[in-house]
Amino acid sequence: MKGNALKHIVLGMTIGLTVAGGTAYGAGTLRSIEVSMEPIFLVVNGQTVVDGTKTSTFFNGKTDVPLSLNYEGTTYVPLRFIGEAVGKNVKWENATNTITLTDKPDNSGNSPSNPAKPPIIAGELAASLKIDNGQFVFTVKNQTEQVKTFLLHVGHPFDYLINNEAGEKVLQYSDGKMFAQSIVEKTLKQGEEMTFTEPIPQLKPGTYTVDFWMYPPELNMKSSLCFQVK
């Protein structure tokens, strides 16, 4: 990747890499290579797991490491992160250098059709957006290892913008509305989340993109998705 380009990926895997600056070292080969560590977007079953507008890290059990590397056009992501994000158990056998992925037991409530929640990523408040029963469902989750406190606009906690397939503005939620300017302090514990729902407005048949964000905008809590109206 060059410049400030952001990359979207669905799946990438790597194991046995450690990182120092922009150089990665293969543990078994001692070979030094130049890599890019620009942020990526990661989408699992239509849900944004990693927001590529900011740098993400992954806690590997010992320390925080970059969530992704790009080497000569190939993007690498920790296999444990990917496996757990899609509902798999991931096991490493050091004696035989073997990685085993298995389905989670049925009594866990997780399966390939009902993937596990993504593991906690150090250092991020993460936003996700989906459509459920004719509503936008916008969720902000504390994926850090500490309690997060921020200011929340109670009267105007979120906004969204809908564009058509040509990229033209169709409507914005806040247009023509008046909101109370009430601000409160909100606290999210580790792994805790808050959710906002809003009915999808009446739209003509077509393909649309919605950008959904939380106020104040300085929190940078936003997510987008494409949807169709038939």
N, C-alpha and C positions, 0 to 999 in steps of 0.2 A: 504494500500500500504506500502511496506517496502523498505528500502534502497533508491536508486535514481530512482526507476521504475517510468515511466511516463504512464499515463492512458489515453486511447482514449474513449470518450463517445459521444453519439448522443443526449441523452436527460436525464436530471435529474432535480428534482424539490424540493424546500423547501421553507418554509415561517415561520416567527416568530422566527428566530434564531439570536442571537448576539454572537460575538466571542471575547474572551479575551485570547491571546496567543494560546495554543493548546486546550483550553477548551471551549465548546459551552454550552450555557444556553438556555433552552426552556423558552420563556417569560411567559408562563402560568403555568409551572410546577416547576420552580426553580431547575430543576435537572441538575447536572453537569456531563458532559461526556467528555471523551478523544477522540479527533478527529485528523485526519491527514489533513494537508493543503498543501500537495505536489501538484505541478502544474498538470493540465490535458490538453489534446487536446480536442477541441470542433469543430465538423464538422457539418455544416448545408447544406444539398443538395449538398454535394461534395466540399463545400468551407470551408476552415479552418477559423473559427471565432476566436478561442483562440489558441495561440501557447503554447503548453505544455512544451516548453524548458525553460520557464521563468514564474515567479509568476505574476498572474493577479489579479486585484481588480475590484470591481463594485461599482459605486457611487449610493447609494440607496436613494438619495434625501437629505440626512443629512451628510453622511460621506462615506469614502471608506471602503469597507468590502471585505474579501476574496471572490473570484469568485466561489470557490468550497470547499467543505468539504467532507471527507470520513470517515464514521463511520461504523465499523464492516462490511466492504465490500460493502457498499452502498454509492454512490456518490451523493451529494446534490448540486444543483445550484439554484440561485435565480429564482423564477418563472417568474418575470417580465423580466429578461434578456432573458430567453428562449422564452417566449411568443412574445416579440418584435422582436427577431431574426428570428422567423418563420412567421412574418407578422400579429400578433394578437394585438388587444387592450387589455390591462390588467388593471382591475379596482379593487381596494380594498375597501370594505365597512366595516369600523371599527365598526359600531354599531351592525352589525350582524355577524362579522367575516367571511365574504364571499368574495371569489375571483371570478371575472367574466372575462372570455376570450371571445372575439367576433372578427369576421372578420372585417378588416378595410373596410370602404366604397369603392365601386368600383371606385369612382372618385378620390381616393387617389393614384391609380396606384398600390396598393398592394393587394395581395390575397394569398391564400395558394400555388398557383402555381407560384407566383411572390413575394416571401417574402420580407419584409422590410429589409433595411440595418441594421446590428447589431448595438445596441446602443454603444455610446462611452464608452470605458473602460479607467479609469484613469491610466495614467502612461505608456502607451505603444505606440510605433510605430508598427503597425501590417502588416504583409505580407500575401498575398493570391495568389493562382495560380489556373487558370482554362484553359480549351481548348475551343477556339471559332473560327469557320471557318478555321480549319486547322492550328491554331496558338496557341502558348503558350501565355497567357496573365497574366503577373505578376504585381501585384498592391501593393504599399506600402501606407498605410493610417495613418494619424496622429490621433490616437484615445485618445489623451491626452487632457487636458484642458488648454494647452498653446501652443504657437508657438514653433516649433522644427527646429533647424538649424544644419546642418551636412555637411560634405565634400562628394562630389560625383565625382567619376571617370567618366568624360565625355566620354573619348575614350573607356572605358571598364566598363560600368555601371553595367553589370550583367554577370553571367556565369550559365551554367547548366550542369548537369551530368545525363546521361541516362544509367540505368542498365536493364538487361533482367530479366526474371522471376527467374533465378537461382542466381541473385545478382551479375552477372558479368558485368563489364563495357562494354558498347557498344560504346559510344562516349562522349566526353566532348566538349562543344561549343568552348572553348578557345584553344583547341589543334591545333597547327600549325598556329595560328593567331598572328599577330603583332598589338598592340594597341597603340594609342597616349597616353602619360602619362599626360593628362590634367586633372586638378582637380579644381572644382568650389565649391562655397558655395551654398547650396540649402536650401530653407526655405519652410516649410509646415505649414500652419495655422491650427487651430483646425478643424478637420473634412475634411481637404483637402487631396487629394491623388495624386500620380503619377503612371503612368502605362507604362510598357515596353511590347512590342509584338515581337515575333520571330517565323517565320514559323517552323512547325515541320519538322525535316529532314526525308529523305527517309529511311524507316525501313522495315525489313522483317515482315511478319505477326507474331503476338505474343503479349504477355503481357509485359509491361515495367513500370518502375518507373522512374520519373524524379525529381531530386532535383534542385531547382532553387534558386539562391541567388543574392543579390545586393552587389556591391563593394562600399567601402572597406568591407571585411568580418567582421571587428570589429563591424559593425552596427548590426550584427546578424539578418539581414532581409532575411529570407529564408522560402520556402514553398515547399511541395512535393505533388505529386499525382500519382496514377496508371492510365494507359490508355492502350487501346488495338489497334492494327493495324490489320485490316482484309485483 
